[in-house]
Amino acid sequence: FSLLAEMSSSNTNTGGPSASAPAAATPAASGEEEEDEGDSNTLLTVHSVDLLKSKDGPNRREHHTEAYFSDKLIIRRGQTFQMWIEFSRPFNPKSDLIFPCLGCVFGTEPIFSRSTGIHISVPLVDVLEDGRWEMKIVEQKDKRVRLAVNTLPTASIGRYKVTVDSFSPKGKLLFPCTPNDVYMLFNPWCEDDPVYLDNEAERKEYVLNSMGKVYYGTEQQIGTRTWNFAQFEQDILEACLFLLERGQVAMTEWRDPVIVSRMVSALVNSNDDYGVLMGNWKDSYEGGTSPTAWSGSGDILRQYYKSSGKPVKFAQCWVFAGVTNSVLRCLGIPTRCVTNFSSAHDTDLSLTTDIYIDEKLEIIKDKTSDSVWNFHVWNESWMTRLDLPAGYGGWQVVDSTPQEPSQGSYRCGPTPVSAVRNGQVNLKFDTPFVFAEVNSDRIYWQKKPDGSFSQVHVEKNSIGQRISTKAVGSDARVDITHLYKYPEGSEEERIAVERASRFGSKPTLYPSPTGNDVSVEIVMDGTGPRIGGDAKLSIVLKNKSSNQRTASLLYEVMVMYYTGVLKSTVKKGQIPVTLKPQETKTIPWTLLYKEYMKHLVDQGALMLAVTGRVNETRQILATQFNFRLRTPDLIITVLAIFQKVYNLYVSLSDVDKLAMITLTEKFVPTVAGSQKLLASMDCRLLTQVHGVADTVVKPK
């Protein structure tokens, strides 16, 4: 007999006999009779194939795939799985020819062609060895044979269709095992798989955990929301493989997590390839769902799959990252969501964040194309980078939010985090862009009378703050900034910046500071203002010289989208300042609710920019501070046991100021264990309102 497999990303079943009935004989064997079932000279017919695909069976358990909703056999490459074959008579290894093979092709129909697909011969051996396509008979009972099948740890992932060919002296029979498809995934438990992760707690977190945390806000006001990745839910595995098919990448490349993750980063957004999600950073979400209303990836992926690839509306960075996390975990690549606060968007590959100001120290908005997002969420995936020098494997940035094209498509990564830390921006993929996001210098350029610009101020430690991800095994936040850069201002960090800048589009100028004895910063007490209240900050100036210093500060507060794109100016003014020698002065600054209430946009973000000039030394003072207006939480109380997250849309009437409203809903449990209930509110004037509650469903 032989195994022949078709690989496909579709869930469409092809025709053919069922796995419980024998197929018709080939012409060479037609007309043969089964005279004696014990005679090895009679035709060998396959009666049935049992792929041992039960969720609680050894195959699914040993391959860590029992949580997938699908009742198909789901295995991880580089690991042995078992199957039973029942023949019309006992199998005779001396006279019955065994020639196993696997054929993998692209598409939904069986096309067994060596030129268009993958054809793999699988030898039958006495002893199985790791790292090879092999098969061994491990048990024989009368007419039944149990096989152990080894798969290659670098095999292409996807959906395989199994066919059994039986050979005997009397002829050959082909037995297609429809609908017994086999899904093959990446294997973080296999040492020879490039996605191997040697820590079991991390494998449980980054592959098997279907719930996670996404961080948003600003570095001083970090907000948290729970996200349901839903990678094991109904139709999600099929949807992920359907997505890969739309990538139009040769199936032979589906074996490489570098290529697959890069392909996914392009396919999750719909900018140039009809991918999963359509981005929207405008005020209106008519015709779709507000990005803040999503609380998980399941509905998004199912909608995309069942609509045959119609982009889902709408998404912003955390939604792109949540769906990317779901797809890559579903396929078996360890992946986590990461949030970078004060995340720069470098538009001209200068590896600097450039701000242009005029003679009056006001920002020239039509020339300042770079921006700083309050926060930006991307993903990290764990893999070996065999395409790079040693030392650049491990966590790789994968970003599906469409920001800048990469090699003709809106995608980013995989980018080695270690290369970003060292300023090795010459290493692929998209390392210059990621470096600028986390460690670019913010440079202020002032327009001179002749129309040219000169560098007047540099902020070296304002970009890339409190880079965060969820902890392993708990809901705590972990700061991983140290993975992306050395301590700010250290010799190592400056070397990395200067090394990276040599690859930028502009000459890098780092003038030695002269007469730089006055500093300015903006500080906020506590957790910051709530929406509906006044915003109170402080401007702190320090005179480190032994002489008096005077200056005129120009402040401007602007409403902005969390991406750093400014909408409008709310308030601006000037503050005269006199500093005594060695004096530190704190200037209270307040923005009244009535001043900003009509200007708010999605996320309720504001930016206070302060610039000035020290009269005695002509030193330029400049700083910016982003802050959000905190929203209330949804309080969830579990009154009865429930099983999982259901989508529930409830219309609320107007709620008065400081009022409370209570809703009660019922849920029917079907699966025991720890569960979470998520709730989010979609309100034009009050976004990012959500809550989560934990509970335990007891078995019957």
C-alpha positions as CSV (number, residue, x, y, z in Angstrom):
1,F,0.0,0.0,0.0
2,S,1.0,3.6,-0.3
3,L,0.1,6.9,1.2
4,L,-0.7,9.7,-1.2
5,A,-1.5,13.2,0.1
6,E,-3.0,16.3,-1.4
7,M,-2.2,19.5,0.4
8,S,-4.7,22.3,0.4
9,S,-5.8,25.3,2.4
10,S,-9.4,24.7,1.6
11,N,-11.9,22.7,3.6
12,T,-13.6,21.5,0.5
13,N,-13.7,17.7,0.2
14,T,-13.0,16.0,-3.1
15,G,-15.0,13.1,-4.4
16,G,-14.2,9.4,-4.0
17,P,-15.2,6.4,-1.9
18,S,-15.6,6.9,1.8
19,A,-13.0,5.6,4.3
20,S,-15.4,2.8,5.3
21,A,-15.9,1.2,2.0
22,P,-13.4,-0.3,-0.5
23,A,-12.7,1.5,-3.8
24,A,-13.0,0.1,-7.2
25,A,-10.0,-1.7,-8.6
26,T,-7.6,-0.3,-11.1
27,P,-7.7,-1.8,-14.6
28,A,-4.8,-4.0,-13.7
29,A,-6.8,-5.6,-11.0
30,S,-10.3,-5.5,-12.3
31,G,-12.2,-8.7,-12.4
32,E,-10.3,-10.3,-9.6
33,E,-12.2,-12.3,-7.0
34,E,-11.4,-12.6,-3.3
35,E,-11.4,-16.4,-3.3
36,D,-9.5,-16.9,0.0
37,E,-9.0,-14.1,2.5
38,G,-6.1,-16.0,4.0
39,D,-4.3,-16.5,0.7
40,S,-1.6,-13.9,0.0
41,N,-2.0,-14.5,-3.7
42,T,-5.5,-12.9,-3.7
43,L,-6.1,-9.2,-4.3
44,L,-5.3,-7.1,-1.2
45,T,-8.1,-4.6,-0.7
46,V,-8.2,-1.8,1.9
47,H,-11.5,-2.0,3.9
48,S,-11.0,0.9,6.2
49,V,-8.4,3.4,7.5
50,D,-8.5,4.7,11.1
51,L,-6.4,7.8,11.6
52,L,-7.0,7.7,15.3
53,K,-8.1,11.3,15.2
54,S,-10.2,11.4,18.4
55,K,-9.5,14.5,20.4
56,D,-8.8,12.5,23.6
57,G,-6.8,9.9,21.6
58,P,-3.0,9.6,21.7
59,N,-2.3,11.3,18.4
60,R,-4.1,14.6,19.3
61,R,-2.8,14.5,22.9
62,E,0.8,13.8,22.1
63,H,0.8,16.5,19.4
64,H,-0.8,19.1,21.7
65,T,-3.8,19.6,19.3
66,E,-6.7,18.3,21.4
67,A,-8.0,21.8,21.9
68,Y,-8.8,22.4,18.2
69,F,-12.5,22.2,17.4
70,S,-12.0,20.2,14.2
71,D,-12.5,16.5,14.4
72,K,-9.9,15.9,11.8
73,L,-6.4,14.5,12.6
74,I,-4.3,17.5,13.5
75,I,-0.6,16.8,13.9
76,R,2.7,18.7,14.3
77,R,5.5,18.0,11.9
78,G,8.7,16.2,13.0
79,Q,6.7,13.9,15.3
80,T,5.3,10.4,14.9
81,F,1.6,9.7,14.5
82,Q,-0.2,6.4,14.3
83,M,-2.9,4.9,12.1
84,W,-4.7,1.6,11.6
85,I,-5.4,0.0,8.2
86,E,-7.8,-2.9,7.8
87,F,-7.3,-5.1,4.7
88,S,-9.4,-7.8,3.1
89,R,-6.9,-10.4,4.3
90,P,-3.8,-10.5,6.5
91,F,-1.0,-8.3,5.2
92,N,2.0,-10.4,4.0
93,P,5.3,-8.4,4.0
94,K,7.0,-11.0,1.9
95,S,4.6,-10.8,-1.1
96,D,2.7,-7.5,-0.7
97,L,4.6,-4.6,-2.0
98,I,4.7,-1.5,0.2
99,F,5.5,1.8,-1.4
100,P,4.3,4.7,0.7
101,C,4.4,8.3,-0.7
102,L,3.0,11.7,0.1
103,G,2.0,14.1,-2.6
104,C,1.2,17.7,-1.7
105,V,-0.4,20.1,-4.1
106,F,-1.9,23.6,-4.0
107,G,-5.6,24.1,-4.4
108,T,-8.8,22.4,-3.6
109,E,-8.8,19.6,-6.2
110,P,-6.4,16.6,-6.3
111,I,-3.7,17.4,-8.8
112,F,-0.9,14.9,-8.3
113,S,1.8,16.4,-10.4
114,R,5.5,16.5,-9.6
115,S,5.8,19.8,-11.5
116,T,3.0,21.7,-9.6
117,G,3.2,20.1,-6.2
118,I,5.3,18.1,-3.8
119,H,5.8,14.4,-4.1
120,I,7.5,12.6,-1.2
121,S,8.4,8.9,-1.0
122,V,8.1,7.5,2.5
123,P,10.1,4.3,3.0
124,L,9.0,1.5,5.3
125,V,11.7,0.8,7.8
126,D,12.4,-1.5,10.7
127,V,13.6,1.3,13.0
128,L,12.3,4.9,12.9
129,E,14.8,7.7,13.0
130,D,14.1,11.4,13.7
131,G,14.3,13.9,11.0
132,R,13.1,11.7,8.1
133,W,9.9,10.7,6.3
134,E,9.5,7.1,7.4
135,M,6.9,4.5,8.3
136,K,7.0,1.4,10.4
137,I,4.6,-1.4,11.2
138,V,4.3,-1.5,15.0
139,E,1.5,-3.9,15.4
140,Q,-0.4,-6.5,13.3
141,K,-3.7,-8.1,14.3
142,D,-5.3,-10.5,11.8
143,K,-6.3,-8.2,8.9
144,R,-5.4,-5.0,10.7
145,V,-2.0,-3.2,10.7
146,R,-1.0,-0.3,13.0
147,L,1.6,2.1,11.5
148,A,3.8,4.7,13.1
149,V,4.5,7.5,10.6
150,N,7.4,10.0,10.9
151,T,7.1,13.4,9.3
152,L,9.9,15.7,8.4
153,P,10.5,18.5,10.9
154,T,10.7,20.9,7.9
155,A,7.7,19.6,6.0
156,S,5.3,22.1,4.5
157,I,2.3,22.8,6.8
158,G,-1.2,22.5,5.5
159,R,-4.0,20.1,4.8
160,Y,-3.1,16.7,3.5
161,K,-5.4,14.2,1.8
162,V,-4.4,10.6,2.4
163,T,-4.7,7.9,-0.1
164,V,-3.8,4.2,0.5
165,D,-2.5,2.1,-2.4
166,S,-2.4,-1.6,-1.8
167,F,0.0,-3.7,-3.9
168,S,-0.1,-7.5,-4.2
169,P,0.8,-10.1,-6.8
170,K,-2.8,-9.8,-8.1
171,G,-2.8,-6.1,-8.7
172,K,-3.2,-2.6,-7.2
173,L,-6.1,-0.8,-5.6
174,L,-6.3,2.9,-4.7
175,F,-8.3,3.8,-1.6
176,P,-8.9,7.6,-1.1
177,C,-9.5,8.3,2.6
178,T,-11.9,11.1,2.1
179,P,-12.9,12.9,4.3
180,N,-10.1,11.9,6.6
181,D,-7.9,14.9,6.0
182,V,-4.8,15.4,8.0
183,Y,-3.7,18.9,9.1
184,M,0.0,19.4,9.7
185,L,1.3,22.3,11.8
186,F,4.6,23.8,13.0
187,N,6.0,22.0,16.1
188,P,7.5,24.1,18.9
189,W,8.0,20.8,20.8
190,C,10.3,19.4,18.1
191,E,14.0,20.3,18.5
192,D,14.6,20.1,14.8
193,D,11.7,22.5,13.9
194,P,12.9,26.1,13.4
195,V,10.1,27.2,15.8
196,Y,11.3,25.0,18.6
197,L,10.9,26.6,22.0
198,D,12.6,24.8,24.9
199,N,10.5,26.1,27.8
200,E,7.2,24.3,28.4
201,A,5.6,27.2,30.3
202,E,6.4,29.5,27.3
203,R,5.0,26.9,24.9
204,K,1.7,26.9,26.8
205,E,1.6,30.6,26.9
206,Y,2.7,31.5,23.3
207,V,1.1,28.6,21.5
208,L,-1.7,27.1,23.6
209,N,-3.1,30.0,25.4
210,S,-6.2,31.4,23.7
211,M,-6.6,34.4,25.9
212,G,-4.1,37.3,26.1
213,K,-3.6,40.9,27.1
214,V,-3.2,44.0,24.8
215,Y,-1.8,47.2,26.2
216,Y,-2.7,50.7,25.0
217,G,-2.6,54.3,26.2
218,T,0.6,56.2,27.0
219,E,3.7,55.1,28.8
220,Q,2.5,56.9,32.0
221,Q,-1.1,55.7,31.6
222,I,-1.0,52.1,30.4
223,G,-4.4,50.6,29.7
224,T,-5.1,46.9,29.4
225,R,-7.7,44.9,27.6
226,T,-8.2,41.1,27.3
227,W,-8.2,39.6,23.8
228,N,-9.7,36.2,22.8
229,F,-7.3,34.8,20.2
230,A,-9.8,31.9,19.5
231,Q,-7.1,29.9,17.6
232,F,-8.8,26.6,18.5
233,E,-12.4,27.6,17.8
234,Q,-14.6,26.3,15.0
235,D,-13.5,27.2,11.4
236,I,-10.4,29.1,12.6
237,L,-7.8,26.5,11.5
238,E,-9.5,26.3,8.1
239,A,-9.7,30.1,7.9
240,C,-5.9,30.4,8.6
241,L,-5.0,27.9,5.8
242,F,-7.4,29.6,3.5
243,L,-5.6,32.8,4.2
244,L,-2.2,31.2,3.3
245,E,-3.6,30.1,0.0
246,R,-4.5,33.7,-0.9
247,G,-0.8,34.6,-0.4
248,Q,0.1,33.1,-3.7
249,V,3.3,31.7,-2.3
250,A,4.6,28.4,-3.5
251,M,3.6,25.5,-1.3
252,T,7.2,24.5,-0.9
253,E,7.7,27.8,1.0
254,W,5.0,26.9,3.6
255,R,7.7,24.9,5.4
256,D,9.6,28.1,6.4
257,P,8.3,30.1,9.4
258,V,10.2,33.1,8.2
259,I,8.3,33.2,4.9
260,V,5.0,32.2,6.4
261,S,5.1,34.9,9.1
262,R,6.1,37.5,6.5
263,M,3.3,36.4,4.3
264,V,0.8,36.6,7.2
265,S,2.0,40.1,8.0
266,A,0.9,41.1,4.5
267,L,-2.3,39.1,4.4
268,V,-3.9,40.3,7.7
269,N,-4.2,43.8,6.3
270,S,-6.2,44.4,3.0
271,N,-4.2,47.3,1.6
272,D,-2.9,45.5,-1.5
273,D,-3.9,41.8,-1.4
274,Y,-7.6,41.6,-0.2
275,G,-6.4,40.5,3.2
276,V,-8.4,40.0,6.4
277,L,-8.8,43.5,7.8
278,M,-9.5,46.9,6.5
279,G,-7.8,49.7,8.5
280,N,-9.7,52.8,9.4
281,W,-8.2,55.7,11.3
282,K,-11.0,58.2,10.6
283,D,-13.9,59.4,12.7
284,S,-16.6,57.3,11.0
285,Y,-16.9,53.5,11.1
286,E,-20.1,53.4,9.1
287,G,-20.6,50.1,7.2
288,G,-18.4,48.2,9.7
289,T,-17.4,47.6,13.3
290,S,-15.5,50.2,15.3
291,P,-12.0,48.8,16.1
292,T,-12.6,49.4,19.8
293,A,-15.7,47.1,19.8
294,W,-13.8,44.0,18.8
295,S,-12.7,41.8,21.8
296,G,-11.3,38.8,19.9
297,S,-10.2,37.3,16.6
298,G,-12.7,34.5,16.1
299,D,-15.6,36.5,14.5
300,I,-13.2,38.4,12.3
301,L,-11.5,35.2,10.9
302,R,-14.8,33.4,10.5
303,Q,-16.4,36.3,8.7
304,Y,-13.4,36.5,6.3
305,Y,-13.4,32.8,5.7
306,K,-17.1,32.4,5.1
307,S,-17.3,35.4,2.8
308,S,-14.5,33.8,0.6
309,G,-12.0,36.5,1.4
310,K,-13.9,39.8,1.7
311,P,-12.0,42.1,4.0
312,V,-13.6,42.7,7.4
313,K,-14.2,46.3,8.5
314,F,-12.5,47.9,10.6
315,A,-9.2,47.6,12.4
316,Q,-6.5,49.6,14.0
317,C,-3.1,48.3,15.3
318,W,-4.3,46.2,18.2
319,V,-6.9,44.4,16.1
320,F,-4.3,43.7,13.4
321,A,-1.9,42.4,16.1
322,G,-4.7,40.3,17.8
323,V,-5.6,38.6,14.5
324,T,-2.0,38.0,13.5
325,N,-1.4,36.5,16.9
326,S,-4.3,34.1,16.4
327,V,-3.2,33.0,12.9
328,L,0.4,32.3,13.9
329,R,-0.5,30.5,17.1
330,C,-3.0,28.5,15.2
331,L,-0.4,27.4,12.7
332,G,2.0,26.5,15.6
333,I,4.4,29.4,15.6
334,P,5.0,30.8,19.2
335,T,3.7,34.4,19.0
336,R,2.9,37.2,21.5
337,C,1.4,40.7,21.3
338,V,3.8,43.6,22.1
339,T,3.0,47.2,22.7
340,N,5.6,50.0,22.1
341,F,4.7,53.3,23.7
342,S,5.8,56.6,22.1
343,S,6.3,54.6,18.9
344,A,7.9,56.5,16.0
345,H,6.7,56.3,12.4
346,D,9.7,57.2,10.2
347,T,8.4,58.1,6.7
348,D,11.6,58.8,4.9
349,L,14.1,56.1,6.2
350,S,16.2,58.7,7.9
351,L,16.1,56.6,11.2
352,T,15.3,59.9,13.0
353,T,12.0,61.4,14.0
354,D,12.1,64.9,12.4
355,I,10.1,67.8,13.6
356,Y,10.3,71.1,11.7
357,I,9.5,74.4,13.3
358,D,9.5,77.9,11.9
359,E,11.1,81.2,13.1
360,K,8.3,81.6,15.6
361,L,9.0,78.1,17.0
362,E,5.7,76.8,15.7
363,I,5.5,73.3,14.1
364,I,5.4,73.3,10.3
365,K,2.7,70.7,10.0
366,D,2.8,70.2,6.2
367,K,6.6,69.4,6.4
368,T,6.6,67.3,9.6
369,S,5.6,63.9,8.0
370,D,7.1,61.8,10.8
371,S,4.9,61.1,13.7
372,V,5.0,59.5,17.1
373,W,2.1,57.2,18.0
374,N,1.0,57.1,21.6
375,F,1.2,53.4,21.4
376,H,1.6,50.8,18.6
377,V,0.9,47.1,18.9
378,W,2.7,44.5,16.9
379,N,3.7,40.8,17.3
380,E,6.8,38.9,18.1
381,S,7.2,35.3,16.8
382,W,9.8,32.9,17.9
383,M,12.0,31.1,15.3
384,T,15.4,30.3,14.1
385,R,16.8,32.7,11.4
386,L,18.8,30.3,9.2
387,D,18.8,33.1,6.6
388,L,20.9,35.4,8.9
389,P,24.2,35.2,10.7
390,A,24.2,33.3,14.0
391,G,22.8,35.1,16.9
392,Y,19.7,36.7,15.3
393,G,17.2,34.0,15.9
394,G,14.6,34.1,18.7
395,W,12.0,36.8,18.9
396,Q,11.2,38.4,15.6
397,V,8.9,41.5,15.1
398,V,6.0,40.8,12.8
399,D,3.7,43.8,12.2
400,S,0.5,43.6,10.1
401,T,-0.6,47.2,10.6
402,P,-0.1,48.9,7.1
403,Q,2.3,51.7,7.6
404,E,5.0,51.7,4.9
405,P,5.4,49.3,1.9
406,S,8.1,46.7,2.2
407,Q,9.3,45.1,-1.1
408,G,6.1,46.4,-2.8
409,S,3.6,45.2,-0.2
410,Y,2.3,46.5,3.1
411,R,4.0,44.2,5.5
412,C,6.8,44.3,8.2
413,G,9.1,41.6,9.4
414,P,10.1,39.2,10.6
415,T,12.7,41.5,12.1
416,P,15.2,40.1,14.6
417,V,14.8,41.9,17.9
418,S,18.5,41.4,18.7
419,A,19.5,43.2,15.5
420,V,17.3,46.1,16.5
421,R,19.0,46.3,19.8
422,N,22.5,46.4,18.3
423,G,21.6,48.8,15.4
424,Q,22.2,46.1,12.8
425,V,19.7,47.6,10.4
426,N,21.3,46.0,7.4
427,L,19.8,42.7,8.3
428,K,16.4,41.7,6.9
429,F,13.6,42.2,7.1
430,D,12.5,45.9,7.7
431,T,15.0,46.4,10.6
432,P,15.5,50.2,9.8
433,F,11.8,50.8,10.2
434,V,11.5,48.9,13.5
435,F,14.7,50.5,14.9
436,A,13.2,54.0,14.2
437,E,10.0,52.9,16.0
438,V,11.9,52.1,19.3
439,N,15.2,54.0,19.3
440,S,15.2,57.0,16.9
441,D,16.3,60.4,18.1
442,R,13.7,63.1,17.9
443,I,15.3,66.0,16.1
444,Y,14.0,69.5,15.8
445,W,14.9,71.5,12.7
446,Q,14.3,75.3,12.6
447,K,13.7,77.2,9.4
448,K,16.3,79.9,8.7
449,P,15.7,83.1,6.8
450,D,17.2,81.6,3.6
451,G,14.6,78.8,3.7
452,S,17.0,76.0,4.8
453,F,16.8,74.2,8.1
454,S,19.3,73.8,10.9
455,Q,19.3,71.3,13.7
456,V,18.4,73.1,17.0
457,H,17.5,70.4,19.4
458,V,17.8,66.6,19.9
459,E,15.8,64.4,22.2
460,K,17.7,61.1,22.6
461,N,15.4,59.2,25.0
462,S,11.8,60.0,24.2
463,I,11.1,57.3,21.6
464,G,10.3,53.7,22.5
465,Q,9.1,53.6,26.1
466,R,7.9,50.8,28.3
467,I,7.7,48.2,25.6
468,S,5.2,45.7,27.1
469,T,3.9,42.2,26.7
470,K,1.9,39.8,28.9
471,A,3.7,37.6,31.4
472,V,4.1,33.9,31.0
473,G,1.4,32.1,33.1
474,S,-0.2,35.2,34.5
475,D,-2.0,38.4,33.5
476,A,0.8,40.7,34.7
477,R,2.5,43.1,32.3
478,V,6.2,42.6,31.6
479,D,8.5,45.4,30.4
480,I,10.8,44.1,27.6
481,T,12.3,47.4,26.6
482,H,15.8,46.0,27.4
483,L,15.3,43.5,24.6
484,Y,15.0,46.3,22.0
485,K,17.7,48.7,23.2
486,Y,20.4,49.2,25.8
487,P,19.7,51.6,28.7
488,E,19.0,55.1,27.3
489,G,22.1,57.2,27.2
490,S,24.6,54.4,27.8
491,E,27.6,54.0,25.6
492,E,26.2,50.8,24.0
493,E,22.9,52.5,23.2
494,R,24.6,55.5,21.5
495,I,26.9,53.2,19.5
496,A,23.8,51.3,18.3
497,V,22.1,54.6,17.3
498,E,25.2,55.8,15.4
499,R,25.7,52.5,13.7
500,A,22.1,52.4,12.5
501,S,22.2,56.1,11.4
502,R,24.9,55.3,8.8
503,F,22.2,53.4,6.8
504,G,19.7,56.3,7.0
505,S,18.6,58.6,4.2
506,K,20.0,61.7,5.9
507,P,23.5,62.6,7.2
508,T,23.4,62.2,11.0
509,L,24.4,65.3,13.0
510,Y,24.9,65.0,16.7
511,P,26.4,68.3,17.7
512,S,28.1,68.5,21.1
513,P,25.8,70.4,23.5
514,T,27.2,73.8,24.4
515,G,25.5,76.1,26.8
516,N,22.9,73.4,27.4
517,D,22.2,74.3,31.0
518,V,18.4,74.5,31.1
519,S,16.1,71.5,30.9
520,V,12.3,71.3,30.5
521,E,10.0,68.3,31.1
522,I,6.3,67.8,31.5
523,V,5.1,65.6,34.4
524,M,1.7,64.2,35.4
525,D,0.7,63.2,38.9
526,G,-0.9,59.8,39.6
527,T,-2.8,58.0,36.9
528,G,-3.8,61.2,35.1
529,P,-7.1,62.8,34.2
530,R,-10.4,61.1,33.5
531,I,-12.6,62.0,30.6
532,G,-15.1,64.6,31.7
533,G,-12.6,66.3,34.1
534,D,-9.9,68.9,33.8
535,A,-6.5,67.8,32.7
536,K,-3.8,69.0,35.1
537,L,-0.1,68.7,34.3
538,S,3.1,70.5,35.3
539,I,5.9,72.0,33.3
540,V,9.2,71.6,35.2
541,L,12.3,73.7,34.3
542,K,15.7,73.3,35.8
543,N,18.6,75.9,35.7
544,K,21.8,74.0,36.2
545,S,24.0,77.1,35.7
546,S,25.2,79.6,38.3
547,N,23.6,82.5,36.3
548,Q,20.1,83.7,35.9
549,R,18.2,82.4,32.9
550,T,15.1,83.8,31.2
551,A,13.0,82.3,28.5
552,S,9.6,82.5,26.8
553,L,7.8,79.2,26.6
554,L,5.3,78.6,23.8
555,Y,2.8,75.8,24.5
556,E,0.2,74.2,22.2
557,V,-2.1,71.3,23.1
558,M,-3.5,69.3,20.2
559,V,-6.1,66.5,19.9
560,M,-4.5,63.6,18.2
561,Y,-5.2,60.1,17.0
562,Y,-3.2,57.5,18.9
563,T,-1.0,57.0,15.8
564,G,0.4,60.5,16.3
565,V,-1.7,62.1,13.5
566,L,-2.9,65.5,14.8
567,K,-6.5,66.6,14.3
568,S,-6.7,70.1,15.7
569,T,-5.3,72.6,18.2
570,V,-7.3,73.0,21.3
571,K,-5.3,75.7,23.1
572,K,-2.1,77.6,22.8
573,G,-0.3,80.3,24.6
574,Q,3.0,81.7,26.0
575,I,4.5,81.6,29.5
576,P,7.4,84.0,30.5
577,V,9.9,82.3,32.8
578,T,12.7,83.6,35.0
579,L,15.0,81.1,36.6
580,K,17.4,81.9,39.4
581,P,20.8,80.2,39.5
582,Q,20.4,76.4,40.2
583,E,16.6,76.9,40.5
584,T,14.0,74.2,39.7
585,K,10.6,75.7,38.9
586,T,7.3,73.9,38.5
587,I,4.6,75.7,36.5
588,P,1.1,74.2,36.9
589,W,-0.8,73.8,33.6
590,T,-4.5,73.0,33.2
591,L,-6.7,72.2,30.3
592,L,-10.4,72.6,31.2
593,Y,-13.0,70.1,30.2
594,K,-15.0,72.7,28.4
595,E,-11.9,73.5,26.3
596,Y,-11.4,70.0,24.9
597,M,-14.9,68.4,25.1
598,K,-15.9,69.2,21.5
599,H,-12.5,68.2,20.0
600,L,-12.1,64.6,21.2
601,V,-11.5,61.8,18.7
602,D,-11.2,58.0,19.0
603,Q,-8.9,57.1,22.0
604,G,-9.3,60.5,23.6
605,A,-5.6,61.3,23.1
606,L,-4.0,64.7,23.5
607,M,-0.4,66.1,23.0
608,L,1.1,69.0,24.8
609,A,4.1,70.5,23.0
610,V,6.3,73.0,24.7
611,T,9.1,75.0,22.9
612,G,11.2,78.0,23.9
613,R,14.5,79.8,23.7
614,V,16.8,80.7,26.5
615,N,17.6,84.4,25.9
616,E,21.1,84.4,27.4
617,T,22.5,81.3,25.6
618,R,20.1,81.0,22.6
619,Q,19.5,77.4,23.7
620,I,16.4,75.8,22.2
621,L,14.0,74.1,24.7
622,A,11.6,71.6,23.3
623,T,9.6,68.7,24.6
624,Q,6.3,66.9,23.9
625,F,4.0,64.9,26.2
626,N,1.2,62.6,25.2
627,F,-1.6,61.7,27.6
628,R,-5.0,60.1,27.4
629,L,-8.2,60.8,29.2
630,R,-9.0,57.6,31.2
631,T,-12.3,55.9,30.6
632,P,-14.4,54.0,33.2
633,D,-14.3,50.2,33.4
634,L,-17.1,47.8,32.8
635,I,-17.7,45.8,36.0
636,I,-18.6,42.1,35.4
637,T,-20.1,39.9,38.1
638,V,-20.6,36.2,37.4
639,L,-24.0,35.2,38.7
640,A,-24.1,31.8,37.0
641,I,-21.7,29.4,35.4
642,F,-21.0,29.9,31.7
643,Q,-18.7,28.2,29.1
644,K,-17.3,30.7,26.7
645,V,-17.4,34.1,25.2
646,Y,-20.6,34.8,23.2
647,N,-21.1,37.8,20.9
648,L,-23.9,39.9,22.4
649,Y,-25.1,43.2,21.2
650,V,-27.2,45.2,23.5
651,S,-28.6,48.7,22.8
652,L,-28.5,51.1,25.7
653,S,-30.5,54.2,26.3
654,D,-28.9,57.4,27.2
655,V,-26.9,57.2,30.5
656,D,-26.7,60.3,32.6
657,K,-23.5,61.7,34.0
658,L,-22.0,59.5,36.8
659,A,-25.0,57.1,36.4
660,M,-24.7,53.3,36.5
661,I,-26.5,50.8,34.4
662,T,-26.8,47.0,35.0
663,L,-27.4,44.2,32.5
664,T,-28.0,40.5,33.3
665,E,-27.3,37.8,30.7
666,K,-27.4,34.0,30.8
667,F,-24.8,31.5,29.4
668,V,-25.0,27.8,28.8
669,P,-21.9,25.8,29.7
670,T,-20.6,23.0,27.5
671,V,-17.0,22.7,28.4
672,A,-15.5,22.6,31.9
673,G,-12.5,24.5,33.1
674,S,-11.3,28.1,33.6
675,Q,-13.1,30.6,31.4
676,K,-13.2,34.4,30.9
677,L,-16.2,36.6,30.1
678,L,-15.3,39.7,28.0
679,A,-17.5,42.7,27.5
680,S,-16.9,45.9,25.5
681,M,-18.9,49.0,24.9
682,D,-19.1,50.8,21.6
683,C,-19.9,54.5,22.1
684,R,-18.9,57.4,19.9
685,L,-18.1,59.7,22.8
686,L,-16.6,57.0,25.1
687,T,-14.2,54.5,23.6
688,Q,-12.0,51.7,25.1
689,V,-14.6,50.8,27.8
690,H,-14.3,47.1,28.5
691,G,-14.2,44.6,31.3
692,V,-13.3,40.9,32.0
693,A,-14.3,38.4,34.7
694,D,-12.8,35.0,35.5
695,T,-14.8,32.0,36.5
696,V,-14.6,28.2,36.6
697,V,-17.1,25.8,34.9
698,K,-17.4,22.7,36.9
699,P,-18.0,19.3,35.2
700,K,-21.4,17.8,35.4
